[in-house]
Amino acid sequence: MNASATSANVWARGAGPEARGGQKECLPSRLVPLAPRLVSKRDFAMARIERYVASTVPVLADRVRRVLGENGLIALPTESFYGLAVAPFDEQALARLWQVKGRSEGKPILVLIGDGSQLGPFVRSIPPAATVLMNAFWPGPLTIVFPAAVGLSDAVTAGTGSVGIRLSAWQPLVDLLRRVGPVTGTSANREGLPPPTTAEEVQHTFGDVLDLIVDAGPTTGGPPSTVIDVRGPIRIIRDGAVERGVIAAQLTAYGLHLDADSR
């Protein structure tokens, strides 16, 4: 099995607010564990919940930016479920995220962006298939697996050399990320539990270890984002909200095709 197929299998296990843990999760060996006390900065005080209101987004974005700039860990709503967000280039924050969430060795972390201009620092190249898919399905529920930029943290890539990126179409998230910048998007649930659809569920599970919870009301749940790997043969590695046939037709229109071994 080549490197692309190996990391495709890793992405197929799920990454993002839609993913549900299926294995015992642990801190990757490449990261130095933090002392338990560092998980919470408030000695078990519950995280503050800030309500998303469209008219006050600049104020909320300033608070989110400030928390992220201090190695903070935040819960954000997405179009499907609530996710755990840290700054994706902040090694200390990423270590906190791995420790709080727990994550299987070798499983990468999805990155959420608010604008196509935010893609560049994360990817080594943009294959032709990615351009076709971004133009057709972004913003929307399609996660594209790119070759990761050189130097992107192993805490994001899990050593796979790949990074999954999604540009959401959900306005509350987009409003924040356009002002704050990209964040991680792993689901805000513990192993074996369903991803949360409300801020209250997040607070019940993670309230004593988070720095901030952004509440935009209940999310819709529903099917996960479709995950597609474009680094070599084009493979759908997780079926989801964007149907396989629609993707295949779009690629075919540009002389590209899904790999015959695609899931």
N, C-alpha and C positions, 0 to 999 in steps of 0.2 A: 504493500500500500504506500503511495507516495505521500509527501508531506501535506499537499493540498487536501487529499482525501482524508488523511488522519485528522487534520484540524477541522475539516467539514463535519466529521463524526462528532467532534467535540462540540461544535456549534449546534448540531442536531439535538444534543442533550438539553438545550434550552439556555437562553441568555436574555434577560430582560424582565420587565414587570409581568409578563405573561407566564414566565417559566415556573415550574413547580419542582422542588428538589426531589430527586429520586435516589440519591446516594448519601452516605454519611459524608458530611462536609467538613473541611478542615482548612487551616491556614496553609497556603502554599509554602514549600520548603525554602523558596527563594526569599521570602519575606521574614524579617525578624519580628517575632511576636512582641506585642506591647504588653506592659504590665496591666493587669485587669483594671486597675484604678484609672488608667488613661482612657478607657472606653467611655466613661461618663465624666463630663467636666463639672457636673452639678451635684455629685454625691447623691444620685438617685432622685433628684427633683425631676418632675415630669417635663417633657419638652413643651415649649410654648407652641400653641397652634395659632397661625396667622391666616386669616380668611382672605382668599383671592377675591378682589373686587376690581373689575376692569378699569374703573376710573382712578384707582390708586396704585396701579401696577408699578409706576416708577418708584414709589416709596417701598413697596414690597420687594422689588428687585434690588434696591440698595441694601435692605436687610439680608436678603439671601446672599448677595455678593460679599457682604461683610462676614457672614458666618462661614462661607466657603473659603474666604481668605484667611481664616483662622483655623484651618484644618478641620472645618466643621462637617457634620453629617446631617443631612436634611432628607425628609420625606417629601416627595413631589407627586402630584397626580399626573397620570398619563391618560390617553384615550381609553385604556382598558382597565388598569389597576394602578395602585400607588407603588412607587419605586423608591429606592434608596439612592441618594445623589451625593457625590463628592466631586471635587475638582479633579479631572482625570490626569493631571500632571503633578498632583500633590501626593508624594509618596507616603507621607505620614497619614494623610486622610485615607488613602487607599488601604493602608495597613489596618486602620480602624474599621473600615468597611468590611474587610475580610474577616476580622475578628468578631465583629458584631453579627454579621450575616451568616458567616460560615459559608464555605463554597468548596466544591469538589476540586481536588488537585487536577490541574489541566483544563479547568473550565474558564473560558474568558468572560469578560464583562462588557456588556453592550454600552455604547456611548450614544447619547442623545444630543442632537444639534438643533439649533433654532433657525438656521439659515445655511444655504449651500456654501456660503463663503467661509463657514467654520470648519469645513471638511479637511482642508489642506494639511494642517499640522498632524493629522492622524494617519494619513495614507501615504504609501510609497509611490503608488501610481494609481491611475484611474483607467481600468480596462474599458475597451469600447462597449462591452455589454453593460457596464455600470452606467455609462453615459446614457444609453438607451433607456435603461430602467429608471434612472433618476428623473429623466425628462418625462417619462410616462406616469410614474407612480409616487413621486415625491412632490409635495409632502403627502404622507400616507403611511399605511401599516405594512411597509416593506423594509426589512432589515437587510442591508447589503454587506456581505463580508468581503473586505478589501485586503490587499497586501498592506500590512502595518508599516507605518513610518519607522525608519531606523531610530532606535533609541526610545520608542514608546515603551512604557513600563511593562514588565512582565506581570505586574499586578492587574493590568488591563488585558494583555494578550495571552496570559498564562503560558508564554513560551511558544505559542503556535505560529507566530509570524503573521497572524491575521487579526483584524479588528472588525467587529460588526457595528455599523452605523445606521441610525434611523433619523430621518427628518419627519417629525410628527406633524399632523394636520390639526391637532387639537389646540384651539386658540389659547386657552390659559397657559399651557406649557410653552407654546411658541412665544407668547408675549414675554415670558420670563427669560427664556433661553436667548432670545435676541438681545436682551440687555445684559444678561449675566454671563453668557458663554456656555460651551458644552459641559455636560455633566454625565456621570455614570447613570445607568438605568436598570440596575438589578432589582428584582421584585422585593417588596417589603414584607416578606413572610419568612417564617422559620421552616426548617425541613419538615415535610409531611403535611403542612398546613396550606390552605388555599391562599392565594394572593388577596390582599385586602382591597376593598372598594370604597372605604370611607376613612377619613382622618382619625375617627375614634377607634377603629380597629387597629390602625397603625400605632396610636398612642398606647393602646392596651398591650401590644406586643413589644414595642420598642421605645416607649415613651421615656424610660429612664436612661436611655443611651443616645438619644437623638438630641440635636441642638435646636432644631426647628422643624415643624410640620406645616406645610402649606395646604390649606383646606379649600378645595374648589368644589366641594359637595361630592355626592356619590358618583363614582365612575361607572361606566356601562358594563364592564367585564367583557364577555364575548370571546370570539376567536382571537388567538394571538396573531402577532405580525407574522407574515411569511418571511422565512429566512432563505436567502439565495447567495451562493458562493460564486463569485465571478472571476476568481484568480486564475483558473485554468479552464477545463471543461465546465460549462455553466450548469450548476447543480442546485436544485431546490432541496435544502436539507431540513426544512421544517415547513409543512403545509400550514396555511393560516388564512388571514383575511383576504389577501389577494389571491385569486384562484389560479391554479396551475395553467389552465387553458388560456386565460387572459394573458399571462406572462409569456407563454409559448407563442401566441399570436403576435405579440408586440415584438419579440425577438426575431421571429420569422420575417416580419416586414422589413427588417434591416439586415437580412441575410445571416442571422445568428440563430442558433438552435440549442435547446436544452440537451444536456448529455443523456444518452440512452439509459445510463445507470442512475439517473437522478431519481430520488425517492418518489 
